[in-house]
Amino acid sequence: MTRENLAEVLEEIALLLELKAENPFKIRAYRQGAETVRNYDGDILDLAEKNELTGIKGIGDALRDKLHELASTGKLEFHEKLRAEFPADIFELFDLQGLGPKKIKALYDVLAITSIADLKAACEAGNVAGLPGFGAKTQTKILEAIALRETFADTFLLGGITPLVEEITGLLRLHPEVSRVAYAGSFRRAKETVHDLDFLVATKEPALVCEDFTTLPQVASIIACGETKASVRLKNGLQCDLRAVSNAQFPFALQYFTGSKEHNVAIRSLALKQGLSLNEYGFTPVAADSDPLPEIDEEADIYRALGLDFIPPELRENRGEIEAAADHTLPKLVELTQLRGTFHNHTTASDGHDTLEAMADEAIDLGLQYLGIADHSKSSFQANGLDETRLLDQVAAIAKLNASYEDFRLFAGSEVDILKDCTLDFEDALLARLDYCVASVHASFTLTEEEMTRRICRAMENEHVTMLGHLTGRLLLKREPYAVNHAMVIDCAAETRTIIELNCSPMRLDMDWRWWKRARDKGVLCSINPDAHSTARLHHIGLGVRLARKGWLRKQDVFNTKSVGEVEAFLKTPKGKR
């Protein structure tokens, strides 16, 4: 039993209760409990086993008792009885974009659909289109979603597997025969999605460590286990490889297995020009009469030996980082500790899980100096968007809370829909009463690239639009981005002095990291925003920093590294004078 097991059981209970159309507050309690379990600073598993969870925010008496039963016995009777009411495969239906509990319940009740395979067959036979609330268009979209899922069957979200990577890394560090541990591969480079995980250890007992690796609690099956390498399939389906090397080989293995392939090819080519052959085991001289080999203790020593500054892992994509390292012009990348606050966060006023006060308290606990609240606007009816009256009531509530703070500030904003006709969901007179505005597209995704680009640029031309939210509307592994011209949007943002957010929800990570260097060079500011719909999701700002670093961003390029005073002054300054 692990922390993740506890959270997964609570989340599964929430899904089952949704299928049963239970009280939404009860469902929300289980979801909040899962997030509390995942993000609690202490040993939540130990506390649950000892039944010492009383007083932990987000865990009431009922959840406390269930977590105690689960942690102490390894199972939960309430969960098992609930699960027995439904087929095991029905949970995979929740992974499909556009299918919520109500539709899944209808598919189950009417057509006895219990898996994606069943659903695909029913759609192909035309049976789904005839269900109330579905239709031919919905049936087509379901087939598209199934095809997209099949395309990404062996792909995982960077943010989704981060806790798992940390768990495995921690377990490897505890091994008595291991002296150094690191994760590598695309995860270390902060790619938005990954296909597998790579771990490295330095050890004098490689075979023993490899064998022990295959017995970790996260492992479902063993693919291979040898003297220096082991490959396993984890319980979530992800392949995970371990390579065991000597302490002297460790820096070379870390550099090699971090990649990318293109970066490594360029680095090896550079080494050859200097008379050195480089691989995952070390340097070897090309000529017999070569100079003595450089002394290498750490990964950074490899780059220094080649006349380069150390290249942070996030930049290793062969996109100009090697030339910059040779010219000593690599940027000093932004750090998590430099973030002072964040914007684009939701509360229970719209579709968030936590209150305004709870979101503020969590931000304070995180050490932030300010928090921007941007609940949905009225056209996002599916997200309980605020109308003008409710928004002004929230502005007043924020002002009242601010009066009670000494070293913290809430900013009153709104995530305002950019409508299909290029107008905004609120009038300028109302937007002028806010501290800031995030403008986002939430509907009409099928416009042409030209139409969508014009729609977004028109919004940024508005004096009251502070920042652009999730530029492409993508949901990684679930929904493709809508067509939009990134270069034109970036140019427009530069001209109108509009911030572009890096939405660091693990499913979005939007704007894509490949465009941030262009935006930076154009003078466009980035705001690292978690799009948090709960207190736990405020913690995604750390993921956002990883992607900002991958986009070559420095402290001065990120809006929310500014102090409270600097933010206040910025927001009060007309866009044309910023």
C-alpha positions in Angstrom: 0.0 0.0 0.0 1.3 3.4 -1.0 0.2 7.0 -0.9 -0.8 6.7 -4.6 -2.9 3.6 -3.8 -4.9 5.5 -1.2 -5.5 8.4 -3.6 -6.5 6.1 -6.5 -9.1 4.3 -4.4 -10.7 7.6 -3.4 -10.8 8.7 -7.0 -12.3 5.5 -8.1 -15.0 5.8 -5.4 -15.8 9.3 -6.8 -16.2 7.9 -10.3 -18.4 5.0 -9.1 -20.6 7.4 -7.1 -20.9 9.6 -10.3 -22.2 6.6 -12.2 -24.7 6.0 -9.5 -25.8 9.7 -9.7 -25.0 10.2 -6.0 -24.9 13.6 -4.2 -22.3 15.8 -5.9 -21.0 17.1 -2.6 -20.2 13.5 -1.5 -18.4 13.0 -4.8 -16.4 16.2 -4.4 -15.4 15.1 -0.9 -13.7 12.0 -2.2 -12.0 13.9 -5.0 -10.7 16.5 -2.5 -9.6 13.7 -0.2 -7.6 12.1 -3.0 -5.8 15.4 -3.7 -5.1 15.9 0.0 -3.6 12.5 0.2 -1.3 13.1 -2.8 -0.1 16.5 -1.6 0.1 16.2 2.2 3.6 17.0 3.3 3.9 14.3 6.0 3.7 10.5 5.9 0.0 10.3 5.2 0.1 6.5 4.9 1.6 6.1 8.4 -0.9 8.6 9.9 -3.8 6.7 8.2 -2.6 3.4 9.5 -2.4 4.8 13.0 -5.8 6.5 12.6 -4.2 9.9 13.3 -5.7 11.9 10.4 -8.0 14.1 12.6 -7.6 17.8 11.9 -6.1 17.4 8.4 -7.9 19.9 6.0 -9.8 18.0 3.3 -10.3 14.8 5.3 -13.5 14.5 7.3 -14.5 11.8 9.8 -15.9 9.5 7.1 -12.8 9.7 4.9 -10.6 9.4 8.0 -12.2 6.0 8.9 -12.1 4.7 5.3 -8.4 5.7 4.9 -7.6 4.0 8.2 -9.3 0.8 7.1 -7.5 0.9 3.7 -4.1 1.7 5.1 -4.3 -0.9 7.9 -5.9 -3.8 6.0 -5.0 -3.1 2.4 -8.6 -3.0 1.3 -11.8 -1.1 1.8 -15.1 -2.9 2.1 -17.1 0.1 0.9 -15.0 0.4 -2.2 -15.2 -3.3 -3.0 -19.0 -3.4 -2.7 -19.3 -0.3 -4.9 -16.9 -1.8 -7.4 -18.8 -5.0 -7.6 -21.8 -3.2 -8.9 -20.0 -2.4 -12.2 -17.8 -4.2 -14.7 -14.0 -3.6 -14.2 -13.4 -2.2 -17.7 -15.9 0.6 -17.4 -13.3 2.9 -15.9 -11.5 3.2 -19.2 -14.5 5.0 -20.7 -13.7 8.0 -18.5 -10.5 8.5 -20.4 -12.3 9.5 -23.5 -12.8 13.2 -24.3 -16.4 14.2 -24.2 -17.7 11.3 -22.1 -18.9 12.2 -18.6 -20.6 10.0 -16.0 -24.2 10.7 -17.4 -23.3 9.6 -20.9 -21.3 6.6 -19.7 -24.3 5.6 -17.5 -26.6 5.9 -20.5 -24.3 3.7 -22.6 -24.1 1.2 -19.8 -27.9 1.1 -19.0 -29.2 1.1 -22.6 -26.5 -0.6 -24.7 -24.7 -2.6 -21.9 -21.4 -0.9 -23.0 -18.7 -1.7 -20.4 -15.4 -1.0 -22.3 -13.9 1.0 -25.1 -13.9 -2.1 -27.3 -17.7 -2.3 -26.7 -18.1 1.4 -27.4 -16.1 1.3 -30.6 -18.2 -1.6 -31.9 -21.5 0.1 -31.0 -20.4 3.4 -32.7 -19.3 1.6 -35.9 -22.6 -0.2 -35.9 -24.4 3.2 -35.6 -26.1 2.2 -32.4 -24.8 5.1 -30.3 -26.3 7.8 -32.5 -29.8 6.8 -31.7 -29.4 7.3 -27.9 -31.1 10.4 -26.4 -28.5 13.2 -26.0 -26.0 11.6 -28.4 -26.7 11.9 -32.2 -24.5 11.2 -35.2 -22.1 14.1 -34.5 -21.4 12.8 -31.0 -21.0 9.3 -32.3 -18.4 10.5 -34.8 -16.5 12.5 -32.1 -16.5 9.4 -29.9 -14.8 7.4 -32.7 -12.3 10.2 -33.1 -11.5 10.2 -29.4 -11.0 6.4 -29.5 -8.7 6.7 -32.4 -6.7 9.4 -30.6 -6.5 7.2 -27.5 -5.2 4.3 -29.5 -2.5 6.6 -31.0 -1.3 7.6 -27.6 -1.7 4.2 -25.9 1.8 4.0 -24.7 2.2 7.7 -23.8 1.9 9.3 -20.4 1.6 12.9 -19.2 4.7 14.4 -17.6 2.8 15.8 -14.7 0.8 12.6 -14.3 3.9 10.4 -13.6 5.9 12.9 -11.6 4.8 11.5 -8.2 5.6 8.0 -9.5 9.1 9.0 -10.6 9.8 10.6 -7.2 8.6 7.5 -5.4 10.9 5.2 -7.4 13.8 7.5 -7.1 13.4 7.7 -3.4 13.2 3.9 -3.1 16.4 3.5 -5.1 18.2 5.9 -2.9 17.4 3.7 0.1 19.2 0.7 -1.4 22.3 0.0 0.6 24.4 -0.9 -2.5 23.6 2.3 -4.4 25.8 5.4 -4.1 24.2 7.7 -6.8 20.7 7.8 -8.3 19.1 9.9 -11.1 16.3 9.7 -13.5 17.1 10.5 -17.2 15.4 10.4 -20.6 12.6 12.6 -21.8 11.2 13.0 -18.2 14.5 14.7 -17.2 14.3 16.9 -20.3 10.7 17.9 -19.2 9.0 16.7 -22.4 5.2 17.2 -22.0 4.6 13.5 -22.6 6.9 10.5 -22.1 6.9 6.9 -23.5 9.1 5.3 -20.8 11.2 6.0 -17.8 14.9 5.7 -17.4 16.7 5.4 -14.1 20.5 5.3 -13.4 22.3 4.0 -10.3 26.0 3.9 -9.4 26.8 0.7 -7.6 29.4 -2.0 -7.1 26.7 -4.7 -7.1 24.8 -4.1 -10.4 23.2 -7.5 -10.7 21.8 -7.4 -7.2 20.4 -3.9 -7.6 18.8 -4.8 -11.0 17.2 -7.8 -9.4 15.9 -5.8 -6.4 14.5 -3.2 -8.9 12.2 -5.8 -10.4 10.6 -6.3 -7.0 9.6 -2.7 -6.3 5.9 -2.4 -5.3 5.1 -0.3 -8.5 6.2 -3.2 -10.8 3.5 -5.3 -12.5 5.7 -7.5 -14.7 9.4 -8.1 -15.6 10.4 -7.6 -19.2 14.1 -8.4 -18.7 16.7 -8.5 -15.9 20.4 -8.8 -16.6 23.7 -8.0 -15.0 23.6 -4.2 -15.6 20.1 -3.5 -16.9 16.5 -4.3 -15.9 13.3 -3.5 -17.7 9.9 -3.7 -16.1 6.3 -2.8 -16.8 4.7 -0.8 -14.1 1.2 -1.2 -12.8 0.0 1.8 -14.8 1.4 0.3 -18.0 4.5 2.4 -18.3 7.8 0.7 -19.2 10.6 1.5 -16.8 14.4 0.8 -17.4 17.2 0.7 -14.9 20.8 0.9 -15.8 23.4 0.1 -13.2 26.9 1.5 -13.8 30.1 2.2 -11.9 30.6 5.5 -10.1 33.2 6.6 -12.7 30.7 5.8 -15.6 27.7 7.5 -13.9 28.2 11.1 -15.3 28.6 9.7 -18.8 25.6 7.5 -18.5 23.5 10.4 -17.2 24.5 12.6 -20.0 23.9 9.9 -22.6 20.6 8.6 -21.4 19.2 12.1 -20.8 19.4 12.7 -24.5 17.9 13.9 -26.8 19.2 11.8 -29.6 19.8 15.0 -31.7 21.7 16.7 -28.9 23.8 13.7 -28.2 24.8 13.3 -31.8 25.9 16.9 -32.0 27.9 16.5 -28.7 29.6 13.4 -29.9 30.5 15.1 -33.1 32.0 18.0 -31.2 34.0 15.6 -29.1 35.4 13.9 -32.2 36.6 17.3 -33.5 38.6 17.6 -30.3 40.1 14.1 -30.6 37.8 12.4 -28.1 35.3 9.6 -28.6 32.3 9.9 -26.2 29.8 7.3 -25.3 27.7 6.3 -22.2 30.8 4.8 -20.5 33.4 7.6 -20.9 35.9 9.4 -23.1 38.5 7.5 -25.1 41.2 9.2 -27.2 40.9 9.0 -31.0 44.7 9.0 -31.5 47.3 7.1 -29.6 49.4 10.2 -28.8 46.4 12.2 -27.5 46.6 14.4 -24.4 45.6 12.9 -21.1 41.8 12.4 -20.7 40.0 15.1 -18.8 39.0 14.2 -15.2 35.2 13.7 -15.0 33.4 13.6 -11.7 30.1 15.2 -12.6 28.0 15.6 -15.7 28.9 19.2 -15.9 32.6 18.2 -16.3 31.8 16.5 -19.6 30.5 19.8 -21.1 33.4 21.8 -19.6 35.9 19.3 -21.2 34.4 20.2 -24.6 34.6 23.9 -24.0 30.9 24.3 -23.2 29.0 25.8 -20.3 26.8 23.3 -18.6 23.6 22.8 -20.6 20.5 22.3 -18.4 18.7 19.1 -19.2 15.5 20.9 -20.3 17.4 22.6 -23.2 19.0 19.5 -24.7 17.0 19.3 -27.9 19.7 20.6 -30.4 17.8 23.8 -30.8 20.7 26.2 -30.5 21.8 25.3 -26.9 25.2 23.9 -27.9 26.1 27.0 -29.9 24.9 29.2 -26.9 27.0 27.1 -24.5 30.1 27.5 -26.7 29.5 31.3 -26.8 28.7 31.5 -23.1 25.3 33.0 -23.9 23.0 30.3 -22.3 20.2 32.0 -20.4 20.0 31.8 -16.6 16.8 29.9 -16.5 13.9 30.7 -14.2 13.7 28.9 -10.8 10.7 27.8 -8.8 11.9 29.9 -5.9 11.6 33.0 -8.0 7.8 32.8 -8.4 6.0 35.3 -6.1 2.5 34.4 -7.1 0.3 33.1 -9.9 -2.9 33.9 -11.9 -5.8 32.0 -13.5 -7.2 30.1 -10.6 -10.8 29.0 -9.9 -13.0 28.7 -6.9 -16.3 27.1 -6.0 -17.9 30.3 -7.4 -17.5 28.6 -10.9 -16.2 25.0 -11.3 -13.5 24.9 -8.7 -13.4 22.5 -5.8 -12.3 24.9 -3.1 -13.5 28.2 -1.7 -11.8 31.6 -2.2 -10.6 31.5 1.4 -9.2 28.0 1.0 -7.3 28.9 -2.2 -5.8 31.9 -0.5 -4.8 29.9 2.5 -3.0 27.3 0.3 -1.2 30.0 -1.6 0.0 31.5 1.6 1.2 28.0 2.8 3.1 27.7 -0.5 4.9 30.9 0.4 3.3 32.9 -2.4 2.8 36.7 -2.0 -0.3 37.0 -4.2 -2.9 34.9 -5.9 -5.1 35.8 -8.9 -8.6 34.6 -9.0 -10.1 34.2 -12.5 -13.4 32.2 -12.4 -15.2 31.5 -15.6 -17.4 34.1 -17.3 -21.1 33.6 -18.0 -20.9 32.0 -21.4 -19.1 29.0 -19.9 -22.4 27.7 -18.5 -21.0 24.2 -18.3 -18.5 25.5 -15.8 -21.1 27.5 -13.8 -19.6 30.8 -15.2 -20.3 34.0 -13.2 -22.6 36.6 -14.6 -22.0 40.3 -13.9 -23.7 40.4 -10.5 -21.9 37.3 -9.2 -18.6 38.6 -10.5 -19.0 41.9 -8.7 -20.0 40.1 -5.5 -16.7 38.2 -5.8 -14.7 41.3 -6.3 -16.3 42.7 -3.1 -15.4 39.5 -1.3 -11.8 39.7 -2.5 -11.6 43.3 -1.3 -12.9 42.3 2.1 -10.4 39.4 2.4 -7.5 41.7 1.3 -8.3 44.0 4.2 -7.5 41.1 6.6 -4.1 40.3 5.1 -0.7 41.9 5.9 1.7 40.3 3.6 -0.5 38.7 1.0 -2.7 40.0 -1.8 -5.6 38.6 -3.8 -6.1 40.0 -7.3 -9.6 40.0 -8.7 -9.9 38.8 -12.2 -12.0 36.8 -14.6 -11.3 34.1 -17.2 -13.4 35.8 -19.9 -14.6 33.8 -22.9 -13.5 35.0 -26.3 -16.7 34.5 -28.3 -16.9 33.2 -31.8 -17.6 36.7 -33.2 -14.3 37.9 -31.7 -16.1 39.8 -28.8 -15.5 39.2 -25.1 -18.1 37.8 -22.7 -18.2 40.9 -20.6 -18.5 44.6 -21.5 -15.4 46.9 -21.2 -17.1 48.8 -18.3 -17.2 45.7 -16.2 -13.7 44.5 -17.2 -12.4 48.0 -16.1 -13.4 47.2 -12.6 -11.2 44.1 -12.4 -7.5 43.9 -11.5 -6.9 41.8 -14.6 -8.5 39.6 -17.2 -7.5 36.3 -18.7 -9.1 35.9 -22.2 -9.6 32.3 -23.3 -11.4 30.2 -26.0 -13.7 27.6 -24.7 -16.0 26.9 -27.6 -16.3 26.9 -31.4 -13.0 25.0 -31.9 -13.5 24.2 -35.6 -12.8 27.6 -37.0 -10.1 27.8 -39.7 -6.6 28.8 -38.6 -7.1 32.3 -40.1 -10.5 32.7 -38.3 -9.2 31.5 -34.9 -6.1 33.6 -35.2 -8.1 36.7 -35.9 -10.5 35.8 -33.1 -7.7 35.6 -30.6 -5.8 38.7 -31.8 -8.9 40.8 -31.7 -9.3 39.9 -28.1 -5.7 40.9 -27.3 -6.3 44.3 -28.9 -8.7 45.0 -26.0 -7.2 47.4 -23.5 -8.6 45.3 -20.6 -7.2 41.9 -21.6 -4.1 41.3 -19.5 -3.2 37.8 -20.6 -4.2 35.1 -23.1 -5.2 31.8 -21.6 -4.3 28.3 -22.9 -3.5 29.4 -26.5 -4.4 26.2 -28.4 -7.1 24.6 -26.2 -5.3 21.3 -26.3 -5.8 18.5 -23.8 -2.7 16.3 -24.1 -3.5 12.7 -25.1 -7.2 13.6 -25.3 -7.9 16.5 -27.6 -5.8 18.0 -30.4 -5.2 21.7 -30.4 -7.4 23.9 -32.6 -5.8 25.5 -35.6 -4.0 28.8 -34.8 -1.0 30.7 -36.1 1.4 30.8 -33.2 3.7 33.3 -34.9 0.9 35.8 -35.6 -0.5 35.5 -32.1 3.0 36.0 -30.6 3.6 39.1 -32.8 0.2 40.5 -31.8 0.9 39.9 -28.1 4.2 41.8 -28.5 2.4 44.7 -30.3 -0.5 44.9 -27.8 1.7 44.2 -24.7 -0.5 41.2 -23.8 0.9 38.5 -21.6 0.7 34.9 -22.8 0.2 32.3 -20.1 2.0 29.0 -19.8 -1.0 27.0 -18.6 0.7 24.4 -16.4 -2.2 22.1 -15.9 -0.6 18.7 -16.7 -3.2 18.1 -19.5 -2.5 21.5 -21.2 1.1 22.8 -20.8 -0.1 25.4 -23.3 1.5 27.6 -24.9 3.8 24.8 -26.2 7.4 25.0 -25.1 8.7 25.2 -28.7 7.3 28.7 -29.1 8.5 30.4 -25.9 11.9 31.3 -27.1 10.4 33.3 -30.0 7.9 34.9 -27.6 10.8 35.8 -25.2 12.9 37.3 -28.0 9.8 39.4 -29.1 9.5 40.8 -25.5 6.3 38.9 -24.7 5.9 38.2 -21.0 4.9 34.7 -19.7 2.7 34.1 -16.8 3.0 30.6 -15.3 -0.5 29.7 -14.4 -1.8 26.4 -13.0 -5.4 26.9 -14.0 -6.0 25.5 -10.6 -9.5 24.2 -9.8 -8.4 23.1 -6.3 -5.9 23.9 -3.6 -3.8 20.8 -4.6 -3.5 21.9 -8.2 -1.8 25.2 -7.2 1.2 22.9 -6.7 1.4 22.5 -10.5 3.3 25.7 -10.7 6.5 23.6 -10.3 5.6 21.7 -13.4 5.1 25.1 -15.2 8.6 26.2 -14.2 10.1 23.1 -15.7 8.3 23.8 -19.0 9.3 27.5 -18.8 12.9 26.5 -18.5 12.5 24.2 -21.5 11.3 27.3 -23.4 14.5 29.2 -22.5 12.7 31.6 -20.1 14.5 33.6 -17.5 13.3 35.3 -14.4 12.7 38.6 -16.2 10.6 36.9 -18.8 8.1 35.6 -16.3 5.4 38.0 -15.1 4.7 36.2 -11.8 8.3 36.6 -10.6 7.4 40.3 -10.0 6.7 41.5 -6.5 3.3 42.6 -5.4 4.1 46.2 -5.9 5.5 45.6 -9.4 2.4 43.6 -10.3 0.1 46.3 -9.0 2.0 49.0 -11.0 2.0 46.9 -14.1 -1.8 46.2 -14.0 -2.5 49.9 -13.4 -0.5 51.0 -16.4 -2.3 51.2 -19.8 -1.2 48.4 -22.1 0.2 50.8 -24.6 2.6 52.3 -22.1 3.9 49.1 -20.6 
